[in-house]
């Protein structure tokens, strides 16, 4: 098991990286300075404090719970487990769609009603450990908070959103969670892209040096990360509905079309389906 610094030390490190201080964070989060100093001195934060800190820092409360080593409350957990394979396909399509259609797909997700949580009889395919190091922290944020419990589906999503810059085997995620493999700067950049967290923030949170070359600005990847987060509140049937609507946005790629002008997603009955680049 790999030792992790307390949340107070992580928070202080993040503030230093942002060139901010306790006074700024108190104003941004609504958490009094005295309480913040108590947290940086080692006191475990409450959920209410984490909610304020998340708002002030621009992070998701569920992610900050993982960073703080505090169990994510049921109200912030995915609505229904094991929707990963459908999510993978939705993300694949979203990465191919032009900006306006990505925005429309996000609207489809946001307009779906919030249904009561569905709890499966069997335990989820969780393979992460909350206290086994920075790698496990990031895997937990990706897999548990974004409903990708299968390591196979998780690595596929990582590869798609990073456009192949982070292509690793599922066994790598398992090794990261067990502390057998050290988190690499290049992987840090991949996680940052999919989690929608700046690389510099993740570097401060994990204590891992940022990569020398930062990932390029990619609006499609940013939108896909936000879509993945939004889908966490959906049931399996709702995710299937979103998948159908995403699939319907694709059109047949003209025969002989240049890849410079088209994003191809899948081939069916000898014909490619995808979306025009614009």
N, C-alpha and C positions, 0 to 999 in steps of 0.2 A: 504494500500500500504506500502511495506517495503522499508525503505531507503537503498540506495546503495551508497557506497563511489564513488567518482569521479574516472575516469580512471587513473589519475595521481597517486592516492593513491594505486590503484590496481597494477599498473605497478611497483611502488616502492616496494610493498609487494612481488611481484613475483621476482624481482631482489634480494631482501634480502634472499628469500627462496633458490634461486640458488647460493647464495654467489657471486653475480656479482654486477657490478656497472655501472654507466652511461657511463664511458669511454669504458668499454667492449661493451655495447649495441650499442654505436655510431659506433664502429668498425664493429660489426657484422651486423648491420642493414643499415649502410650508412646514417643514420639520424644524422646530426650534434649535438654535445653535447648541444649547446645552445638551439636548438629546443627541445631536450629531456628534458632539465631542465624546459623549458616553459611548456611542457606537464605535467611533474610531479608536477608543481605548479598550475595546474588546467586548462590549455588551452586545448580545444577540438582538438584532432589530425585530420589532413586531411587524405583523403583516401591514398594519396601518402605516407604519413608518416606511416600509418597503414600497408601498403604493405611492406615497409622496415622493420618495427618492426616485422611483421609476419615472414618474411624470417629470421631475426636474432634470433627470439625466437623459431623457429621451429613450428609455429602454422599456421593454415589456415587463410587467410585474412578475409574471411567471418565470421569465429568464433571470430576473434579479433574485428571486427566491432560490433558484439553483445556484447562482453565484454566491449567495449568502449561506448556502447549506441548510436552508429552511424548506421543509416539505411544501410543495405547491398545493394550495387548497383545492378541494374538489371543484369549486366554482370556477377555477381558472384552468382546469384540466380539459383536454379534448372531450367533445361531447360523446363520441363513440370511438372505441379503439379499432385498430387494424383496418384503416382505410387507405393504407399506404400505396397499394398497387394502383388504385384509381388516381390517387394524388400524383403519382409519378407520371401517368399519362397526361393529366391536366397540365402539369408543369411543362412537359415536352411540347404540347401544343402551344401553350402560352409563349414559350420562348421563340416560336416561329411566327406568331401573329404580329401584325403592325400595331403601333401604339394605340390607335383608337379602338381596335378590337380587344386589346389587352384591358383597356379601361372598361369596356363593355362587359367583359368576362368578370372583372372585379365587381362591377355593379350587380351582376347576376348573383354572385355570392353574398354580397351585402344585403340584398333584398330578400333573401330566404329567411323565413322565420327561425328564431332561436327555439329549438325544441328541447324538452327535458333530456337530461343526460341518460345515456344507455349504458348500463354496466353489464359486461359479459360475465357469464358464469365462470369461465376459465381465466387464468391470469394472463395479462398481456405478455407479448414476447419481448419483455424488457431485458436488456443485457448490460445495462450501464450501472455504475455504482457512484453514488453521490460524493463519496469522499476519497476517491482514488486518484486525484490529480486533475490538472487542467484539461487534459485530453478527455477524461470522463465528463467533466463539466460541459464541454462543448457538445459532446455526443448526446448528453442528456437534454441539452437545450434543443438540439436538432430532432432527436428521436421521440422523446417524451412530450415536449412542449409543442411539437409540430406534427405529432401523430404519425411518425414514420418508425414504427417499432421494429420492423424488419431491417437488419443491417444491409441486406441486398438492395431494398428499395431506397434506403438512405444514401448509399453510395451512388446509385443511379441518379438521384436528384442532385447530389453534389456535382456529379460530372456534367449533367445537363445545364444547370444554372451557371456553372463556371466555364461552360463551353469546352470541357475537357481539360482545363488547367488543373483540376483536382480529380484525377481518376485513380482510385485506389480500390483494393479488394475489400470485401466485407470483413475479412479477418483483421484488417488494419483497425477498423473501428472497435472490434472486440479487444484487440491488443491495447488500444488507447484507453479503453475503459478499465482494463485490468492493471494499467500502469506498466505493462511490459514493453511498450513502445513510447518513446518520447515524442511530444508534439513538435512538429517541424514548422518553421516560419512559413513555408509555402502552403502547408495545410492550414495554418492560421488564416491566411488570406482567403482560402476556399471557404472555410467556415464563416468568415466575416461576410462574404458575399451572400451566402444562403441564409444566414441568420439576420441579415440586414443591419449589422452592427459595424461601425467603422473599424478598420484594421488597427488603427492606433489605440482605440478603446479596448479591443480584445487583447492587444499586446500588453496593455497595462493591467488588465484583469487577470490574465493568465501568467504574467511574468515572462512571457516568451518574446524574444526580440522580433520585431516586425520584419517581413521579407525586404530584401534590398529593392526588389521591383514590385510596386503595388499593382493590384489588378486594374485593368483599364475601366474607364467609365462605361457602363453598359446599362442603359435604361431598361432593356428587356429583363436583365438579371435583377435589377432593383424591383421591377414590377412583379416578377415571379416570386421573389422572396416575400413581398407583401401579400401576394395571393396565397402562398403556402400558409402563411400565418392566419389569414382570414378563414381558410378552409378548416382550421382546427376546431371551429365551433360547430361544424356540420355533422349530421349523422351519416352513416354509410349510404343510405338511400339518397340523401341530398347530394353527397359527393358524386354519386352515380349520375344524378340529374345534371350537375355541372359538367361532368365529363361529356354527356351527350350534347349539351349545348356548345361546349368547346369544339367537339368533333364537327358539329354542324357549321362552324365558322370556316372550316377548311374547304378549299375548292380543288377541282382537278387541275393539276399542273399541265399546261399545254405541251403536246408532244414536241420534243426538240427545244424546250425552253432552256434558257441559260441560267445556271445556278447563281449567277451574279444578280439576277432579278427575282429569284424564287427561293423560298425556304421549303424544303421537302420534309415531310413528317413521316409518312408511311406509304407503302406500296400495296395496292389491293387489286386483284384481278389484272395484274399487269399494268396498272395505271398508278401514277404517283399523285398523292394528295398533299396539299400544303397551303402556303399563303404567299402572296406577292410581297416583295420587299419595297417599302416606300417610306 
